[in-house]
């Protein structure tokens, strides 16, 4: 998904600003002294951040150079430009300020590309270091708990847009407990762009996020189905995770 050059142009179609998402983060930012300080990790094209920076201070990081270039291009003429860095999530605590940010986000299930559980736990720990007291880490993840991982192949819900559809599946390696992502895009004209093969991912569950949050020392963790804060239900396709320092 994120190492794609042929369909970067379609990324915004598959991962637009979601209903109630801007309101959700605006309300969260309003809990802090204006301007609140937001950090978006693995930010992609940063559509949401462009809206948030109208009022708040925004820092963007992405390990994918093409997304960093897109973000920098969009920030060029902004009155209050975001700070943009080409950083791997494993390096955020090394280069960014401790106890500085009010809200850290990692959206569009990009957290699964951190490869393994140890790196995801490290990301939760590092994010807590960067957060101010009472700050929030927000993740949105796929609800992997609803799938049967005894099966070799799991089909994920397609991401449908007007110009194209993204199809995704996770396949378990028979030799070890590893999971690899396969994705392809079918355009409205029928063209197939088959780009992601054997991309190592870590299908992290809500239960693991809860366990890691407790181990790392977050004061609370809440789970929602959507950005309206609908309480989590087992049949939800995705989960909004809100961890408070």
Secondary structure, DSSP 8 states (H G I E B T S, - for coil): -TT-STTGGGHHHHS---TTHHHHHHHHHTTSSSS-EEEEET-TT-HHHHHHTTTSEEEEE-S-HHHHHHHHHHHTT-TT--EEE---GGGHHHHS-TT-EEEEEE-TTGGGGG-SHHHHHHHHHHHHHHEEEEEEEEEEEE-GGGS-TTSSEEEEEEEE-SSEEEEEEEEE-TTSS-EEEEEEEEETTS-EEEEEEEEEE----HHHHHHHHHHHT-SEEEEESSTT--B--TT-SEEEEEEE-
